[in-house]
Amino acid sequence: MSTFSSSDGDNEATVVATEQQLEEQIDLLTEKSAETRLIALRFLNKHMRLSYANEEFFAKNKQTILEAIKRGLRKGLTPERVLSCESACLLSIRVGTESEAIYSELRPILKEMLLNPSLAHEVRAAACGAFSLTNFIANEDEASTTESLPMFRDIFSAKESNELLETAALNAYSLLLTTLDDQYIYDNLIPNDTLNLFDLLGSSNVEVRVAAGQCIALFFEVGRNVEGEDYDSYKFCYLGGIEYNELMDTLNELVSDKTKSRAKKDKLKQKEPFKDIVATVEFGDLPRESLLIVHQRVEFESWTQILQLNTVREYLGTGLQSHLEANELLHQIFDISIDLDKKKVQLTQIEKRKIMSPSSDIAKFRSRNLGSQRVNKTLALVADD
């Protein structure tokens, strides 16, 4: 029996659906009624998102579901096309290394959709996400990936583009960058795209500002990787066609945004991301995120990993934990190994306060240590000048 609730939210901890229920929903994908197809897509998407159960079923029925996705993309109205894009992403995550057919068969359809200005912005934005994620999972040909980049660049560089579409194009572009060789990015993309990204930091939309800032931070990560000991922030900015001091002023202003016309929630939303961006640009510090998976602490570090994690999280939502536990594709992407038999370590309330509290000695030591590292880096830069 399915544990799906009647609400649209993803509040369930787990989802269990029988193969018979899943087969019934797949059959409904061929119905003439658009509403019936939408209900079936939502059911399948919810199951794929929140649970990694029935993996053999989805591998066996991959082509059948793929055909339904293709029909939805080609002939559906806006809601069905958007849901079909989501289905393509979730199915790719589910079947992992067996997703080559999904990318190869959907690539021309998604490309046509995201380049079609007559389609709704929601559809084109969804197509951006589906194109980039299916490419990220299944495509190992860097040449075809680099050929795709101008599609997204043209969207986020347009002066009168939709903000939802701009954000989707920026995120798609950044995700694809994480699959490319650092030297290629350094030689071909940083000199041509940095100025466009810098200009987008002035966007009126917080999502656009954050996406552009994170892509800039990824560029700086690549720059330090390529230049090594010869890295110089001022020279690197010159390579990108911008001035270092102007960039830092802009980034710091976004951390403590005092623009009166901007909503308080937007200022709060961008504060933490831009603190991480400033730390990377100014000091070379990489962002970190720690997740507890089956009582194991797994660390994600670098803009490459964080951008990939954020993309996967966008599609899986609260199902991220279940997939990180059992999905071999995610284990390969993030190079993690999960011991499902590992026992949980029980801490007393006093131990939790000592270890996990922001005011704990451990947290204070960590903050002092990071502060000292940044001061030392600043002193070293001054000494070099």
Steps between C-alpha positions, in 0.01 A plus 500: 500500500633844412585737781443809284296765677233706327706820538740630239783538751794263533478456875508120496813342642465200269280396213401142429312414184440150368607408148132454412429861601795624298390297197151647527644852496719421199192373314323828580778695328348399164148623580340772286408705805774752577395514865530121532852513354594778741379297798707202383809713447468653845464155658806361321708811562415499867598138535826544307582808704427381852600135486770287343280191523397301189828577320471182291150599394615837367797344321266248334241763403745775410417504130125498558524797734740673261249471215233660721743781589570562132129520423449741789784724385384510138123519535416600856391839624720700739432297822561166326818622333638628829415175680648297214829691535500415869426135417798491265730623777362266766508198269864578413589517870314172559660293222843665524754349260215356292374851415690551172183440296313761703754767414553401138127476419395811691793724407360626166150547646624693804732710285214598273285588802751721679580686177133558412403855613131430438485248786415603855794607714420219745536243223829640372637523855402138566665399172823673608506296819414173328757549223782580742425226754452220246822619333678508836398142581529325165725694262875439513578690179648835607486630143121472482471657845706801396289533184192531724632786713412785257129411532506584868739794461268661245212477745667646809682762294180632340403847624126435520480136604262353757654467849378141549656409167819694576546314827439162336751579224763616752456187712509276193816672375670466840408132530648422159819688595554254784544223240763682292877511520631792706744606230222523241293719733805717573595548136158531337224590745649723769624763250164512319235455769627659822386853409148379415478323834627809682230711337235255623602568860298817455182315406180593680435128563672329794510158331683648201748682726580186698532277192733750330708540816543127546612461141759776554620317811535182292714697253728611785526141623605395149745792475681398817507136387660591167740773611610334824774694678500763224141599574439875540147633558559825313651332195228234502227766500677672211475170310124511556468863394410639844678685780566318827419794729173568320403134524577484872305819567198355320520165676540654845204730434289194422600337829377800701246629249358836602299564184169635629300381202585134561289276720645394833449131420704542179783663693502212747480245216814633333706573814638150569571409134689825446699452820624172349563670166704779663702242696591323177578811295698676773667215686460187289286333766270233361137456611417199711185312584472208737214249485420217740421189294421177685687628807802588286625852451561567130682817395445688176769756418576729203264689274504207259350264758267758656351601164450134409346426839266800475379386158426147620332642811278723285347193335501257792394740775441309822582178315868598484577304816347176368688529171832583666456188711437253218544657155828379350496779242524763775769296673704513179437871436602606849750220564336385821459160661209437735509222760131413545586276797678769698343550841382838620713664767277619783601830662374639826342847504814640664721341232276641225532850644876465527542373144215643293415836658621814317630620838692177571876500543534299179296751299692793651832332418385438144400866458828627648697262280324614182544863605871447558538333162337793325712756687815308407396489136433875502840569658667276243332689215609834646854373541506382135395849385 
